[in-house]
């Protein structure tokens, strides 16, 4: 893992930590939407960066492979949070 990739992967780690801290303090499901959208955005962009530079990326250890998987994990967590919002109640006629 080069210093450049370490700096690139710091963003998803910070995003995951900050997003989970904000989500855990939320009292209403609407407060989750902004951190969840941030997680999805960072997850998509970081995963895209890995895919685009995939031929140059070769994790040297299992820990480096786990760090490389964090953007995808961030994307999945964000999508799960967005899907977990309550469904609107049907209106009574």
C-alpha positions in Angstrom: 0.0 0.0 0.0 1.5 3.3 -1.0 1.1 6.6 0.9 -1.3 7.8 -1.8 -3.6 4.9 -1.4 -3.4 5.2 2.4 -4.6 8.8 2.1 -7.3 7.8 -0.4 -8.7 5.2 2.0 -8.6 7.6 5.0 -11.7 9.3 3.6 -14.0 6.3 3.7 -12.7 5.4 7.2 -13.5 8.9 8.4 -16.8 8.9 6.6 -17.8 5.6 8.1 -16.9 6.6 11.6 -18.5 10.1 11.4 -21.6 8.7 9.7 -22.1 6.0 12.3 -21.6 8.5 15.1 -24.3 10.8 13.6 -26.6 7.9 13.0 -26.3 6.5 16.5 -27.2 9.9 18.0 -30.3 10.4 15.7 -33.7 10.5 17.4 -35.7 10.7 14.1 -35.2 8.7 10.9 -34.9 11.9 8.9 -31.7 12.8 10.7 -30.2 9.7 9.2 -30.7 10.8 5.6 -27.7 13.2 5.3 -25.1 10.8 6.8 -26.5 7.9 4.8 -26.3 9.9 1.6 -22.7 10.9 2.5 -21.8 7.2 3.1 -23.3 6.3 -0.3 -21.5 9.1 -2.1 -18.1 8.3 -0.5 -18.7 4.6 -1.1 -19.5 5.0 -4.8 -16.6 7.4 -5.5 -14.0 5.5 -3.6 -15.2 2.2 -5.1 -15.0 3.8 -8.5 -11.4 5.0 -7.8 -10.4 1.5 -6.8 -11.9 0.0 -9.9 -10.3 2.6 -12.2 -6.9 2.0 -10.6 -7.4 -1.7 -10.1 -4.5 -2.9 -12.2 -2.1 -0.9 -10.1 -3.5 -1.9 -6.7 -2.2 -5.1 -5.0 -2.9 -5.4 -1.3 0.1 -6.7 0.5 -1.7 -8.1 3.6 -5.1 -9.1 4.8 -5.4 -5.8 6.7 -4.8 -3.9 3.5 -7.4 -6.0 1.7 -9.9 -5.1 4.5 -9.1 -1.4 4.2 -9.6 -1.7 0.5 -13.1 -3.2 1.1 -14.2 -0.3 3.3 -15.6 1.9 0.5 -17.8 -1.0 -0.6 -18.9 -1.6 3.0 -19.6 2.1 3.4 -21.8 2.0 0.3 -23.7 -1.0 1.6 -24.2 0.6 5.1 -25.5 3.8 3.5 -27.9 1.9 1.2 -29.2 -0.2 4.2 -29.8 3.0 6.2 -31.7 4.6 3.3 -33.9 1.6 2.8 -34.6 1.3 6.5 -36.8 4.5 6.7 -40.4 3.8 7.7 -43.0 3.4 5.0 -45.8 6.0 5.0 -49.0 4.9 6.5 -51.9 4.5 4.0 -54.4 7.4 4.2 -57.8 6.5 5.6 -60.7 7.2 3.2 
